């Protein structure tokens, strides 16, 4: 009771100086609280901007000699990609697949094969993109323009094909040229987008006479499964959605990518003769984390300078207030106040002002961070810790 009464009289007597010291403390806490919030927001914005500007964040999974249909193979690959990418899985994947070789066809007895590729990797030079198979059994196909003459076809022509026990009548609806043959999609193509290889190895007789292979004859997605034709390769490409990724979630993602081979083997290994995954996302994230470490190191140095400046200002303010209260303490001692009571009074005053500084200063710091960024800034976990550290300095200085 005595401490509270004396403290109230002291504040009333030196209200101007007390208000000045308290304002300095609030400003110091506000700056300390704004610093972590600004750092966290800047880090997050920088990381997202870096990832969005990178073209090497895609994930491609390729299954060789699938044991089931294309749909079943893609489903297995999706499970593996889901475990790897987590919340960053993004939109639906792009699926590319090619069939086994058909029997000899056309006037030159070439061996064609079918393929299901995204339309973005081809340029239709004549006709229209293939639709689904028609009720009369005709299968719309797009033929590489470079090999149309080898097959003896043009837009509107029909070409009988046979894949093991499956017979079909291909109806040529378009001629096309490959686009971006150096891209990942055409890497899956046995011919790399060339359209023809007259010296291909015969899969049924590897040591026999080379065969002339042409393709792919492009069909609408789902056609291979609908016709029951086996695929020899299935490739699924994923574009992760990292727009809402946090630094912590990216660290988790990096950890999962470190085990990419094991995850793919567990989730999709049984779906094909071999399954492999390719991505540069792990290397991209490593680069991001390196830059993040450099940023944090620089920020730590700036933070230490800020702490030194805050302590200097707080010591100066506390010295002014202490000098103003020298006569008051001497009078209290003359009236019988013990040293313990005087120390308790100083501690109570320091703790009270520190508490007010934290409660007021940290929210002010968030507002200051939002003002400086020109956008709302979420509170950072370190803001309260930084404010508390300044408060401890206030208490120590007050004593």
N, C-alpha and C positions, 0 to 999 in steps of 0.2 A: 504493500500500500504506500509505504514511504517512497519507494522508488518511482512508482507511477506518478505520485503527486509532484515530486521534485522534477521529474522529466517533463511533465506538462508545463510547469512554471518556466523551465529552461527553454522549451520550445517557444512559449509565449514571449519570453524576454528577447530571444534572438530569432524571431520568426523569419526575418528577411534572409539572414545568413543560412538558417536551417533550410529554407525553401531553395536557396541557391545550391547548397550541397546536395539536397535531394534531387534537384533537377539534373545536376551533373551525374549523379548515380543512375538515374533513369536513362539518361542519354547513353551512358557507358553500357548499361544492360541492353538497351535497344540496339546499339551497334553490334554488341556481341551476339544477340539473338538473330539479327538480320544476316549476319555473316554465314552461318550454316544453311539458312533457308536459301539465300542467294547461291551459295555453292552447290547445294543439291539440285536446285532448279536449273542452274547453268549446266551442270554435269549432264542432267537428264536430257535437256534440249540438245546439247552437243552430241551426245551419244546417238540420239534418234536421227539427227541431221546427217551424221556420218554414215549410219546404216542405210538410210533412205537414199543417199547418194552413191552407195556402192552397188555394183552390178554382180558381185560375186557372192551373193547370199543364198542362191538357189541350192536345192537339194535334188539330186537325180539318182533314182534307184533303178537298176537294170536287172531283169531276170532272164537268164539264158536257158532255153529248153524248158519252158513251163510244164508242170505235170497236170495242170488243169486248164480250165478255160481262161480267157483274158480277164473276165470279171473276177473269178476266184483268185487269180494271181494279183490283180490290183488290190483286192480286199486285204490280202496278206501284207502287201507292201504298205498299204494305208496304216495298218496296225503298227508296223515298224516306224513309219514316219510320225505317227501320232505320239509314240513314246519318245522319239527324239526331239520333236519340235514343241510338244506340249501346247500351251495356249497360243503359240506363234504359228500354228499350222497354216493359217491363211485360208484362201478360197480353194475351190476344188482343184485337183491336180490336172496337169496335162498328160494324157496317155498317148503313147506311141507304140505300135506293135507291127510286126511283119510276120507273114505266114511262111509255111514250108513251101518248097518249090513245087510247082505244078508239073504235070507231064509235058512233053514237048508240044508246042503250039505254034500256029502261024506257018507261013510258007517256008520259013528258015529253020523250023524245028527248034526254036529257042525255048528256054525254060523260064517262064515268068513266075513271079510271086506277088502276093497281095500285101497291102499295107494300110494301116489306119494312122494318119498323121494329122497334126493340127493344120488348118488351112493357112496359118500365118507363115508357114515355111515353104509355100509354093506360090507360084504366080500362074494363074490360068491364062494361057495364050489363046485358047479357043474353046468355046463351049461353056459349061457351068459345072460347079462343084457337085460331086456325086451325092445322090439322095439314097434312101434305104431301098433294099431290093423290092421289086414289084411283084404283084400277085402271080404274074405269068412266068415267074422264075427268072426273069432277066435281072442281072446284077449290074447297076450303073458303076462304071469305073472311069478313072482319069488316068491317061497313059502319058508317060514322059514323051515330050514332043520329039526328043532326039532318037527315040527307038520306034516311033509309030510305023515307019517304013519297014523296019525289021519284022514287025508283027503283021505287016500288011493291013493296017487298020487306019481309019480316020474317024472323025466325030460322026456318030450314027452307025458305025460298023458294029458287027457282033463277032465275038471270039469265043469258041467253046474251050472250056478249061476243065481239067480233072485233077483233083487233089486226093490221092488214095482212092477211097470209095465215093467221094463227093464229086458229082458232075454239075457244072453250072454253065450258063450262057452269059458271058460278060458283054455288056452293052456299053460301048465307048461314048461317054457324054462330054468328055473334055480332054484337051491336051494341056500339059503343064510344064513349067520349068522350075527347078529347085531354087530356093532362095536361102542365103546364108548357109552354104554347104559346110562351112567351118564350125557351125553351131552344134550344140549337144544333140539336137534332134536327128540330124543327118549322120551323126556318129553311130547311131543305132543301125542305120541302113547298111546291109551287107555290101552294097556298092558305093556307099558314101555319097549318094546323090548323082553318081555318074550316069545312071540309067542302064548301062550295059557293061558286062565283062565277058568277053568271048573266051577267056582262059580260066574260068572258075573251076574250082575243084568240085567234082561230083561227090555229094555227101554219101551216095550209095556205093561209090567205087573210088575212094580217095586216090588210089594209085593208077586209075585208068585214064582214059582220054579226057582232057578238059572239056567242059560244057560251056555253052553260051547262055548266060543268065541275063535277063532283063527285068527291070522293075524299079520301084514298086508300082503295081497297078493300084491306085488309091481307091479305097471304098469308104462308105460312110461308117462312122463309129458304131461298133456293135455287130458289124456284118460277119466277121469271122466267127463269133460265138453263135450267131443266128444260123450260119451255114454248117457249123460243126467242124470248121477247118482249124487245125492245130496251128498255134503261133510258135515260132522258133525263138522270138525275142519279144519281151515286153518292157518298155521303159516308162517310168512315171516321174514327171518333173514337178517339184513343189516350189512355190515362191513364198517363203515365210512372211507373215505379217508382223513386222516389228515396230509398227507405228505407236503402239501403246506399251511397248516393253520397258521395264524398269531396269536399273543397273543390277539389282539383285536377281531378277528373273533371267537376265542375260548371263549372269554367272552360273546359274543353274543349267541354262541351255548349253553353255560351254562345257560344263561337266558331263552332260549327257552325250555331247558330240565326241568327247574323248573316248567313249565306248561304242562308237557308231558301228563297228564291224560286229561286235558281240550282239548288239540290239537287233541288227538286221538279220543275223544268223538265227537268233532265237525266234523272232516274229515271222520271218518270211523265208527262212532257209529251206524249209520242206516243200515250198511251193514250186521250186524249179531246180534244175540241175546245179545251177550256181546263181547267187544273187550278190550284187555288189552295189555299194553306195558311193557317190562322189559329191563332195561339196567343199567349198573354200570358206564356208561360213565360220568354221572354227578359227582359221587363220585371221579372218576379218575381226572376229571378237577379240583375239589375242592382241591385235593392233589397237583396238579401241581401249582395252584395259591398260595397255602401256601408256597411251596418251592420258588416260584417266589418272594413272599413278603420277605422271608428271604434273598434271593440273593440281592434284591434291597436295603434292609436295610444295608447289609454288604457293598454294593457298595456305598451307601450314606456316610457311615463313611469314606471309602477310598477316596471318592470325596472331602469330607471336608478337609481331611489331604492334599490332592493335592492342594486345594485352599490355605490353609495356607502356604504351601511350595512355591507356585507360588507368593503369596503376599510378602513373605519374600525376595525372590530373586528379585522381581520387585522393592521393596523398596531399597534394597542394590544398585541395578543398578541405580535407579533414584537418590539416594544420591550421588553416584560418579559423575554423570553428573551435578547435582546441584552444587556440590563443584567446579567443573571445570568452571562453568559459573558465579561464585560469582563476580569475578572481572569484567566480562562483564556487569552484571546488575548494578554494582556500577558506571561504566563508563557511561552507558546509563542514569542513574539517575542524574549524574553530568551534563550531556548535556541537561537536561530538560525533560527527559521522566517521565511521571506521573506514579503513582502507578497503575492506571487503565490500562495504556498501558502495563506495565510490566506483570500484571496479564493476560491481553488479549494475550500477546505474549506466556506466559507459557501455557495457555489454548489451543491456536492454535497448538503449538508444540505437546502437549499431545494428542489432538484429532487427529492430523495428523498421529502420530506414532501408535495410537490405531487403526485407520482405516486401515492402511497398515498391521498391525499385524493380524487383523481379516480376511482381504481379502486373505492374503497369508497363514496365520496359519491354518485356518479351512480346506482348501483342503489338506494341508500338513498332518493334523491330520487324514483325511480319508485314505491318502496313508499309513501313519504309522499304522493305524488299519488294513489295508489289509495286510501289511507286517508282522505284529505280528500274524495274524490269518492264514497266508499262503493261503488266498483266498480273492477274491474281497469282499469288505465290503461296503454296501450301506450307503449313508449319513443318519444320524439320525437327526430327527427334533431338538433334544436337542443339536446338535453340534454347530449350529449357536448361540443358546441361551447361551451355555457355553462360546463360544468365545466372545460374547458380554459382558458377565459378567466380563471376564478377561479384556476386553477393558475398561470397566467402572473403574475397579481397576487401570488400567494404567492412565486414566485421573485424577482420584482422587490423585494418588501418584504424578503425574506430577504437580499438583497444590500445 
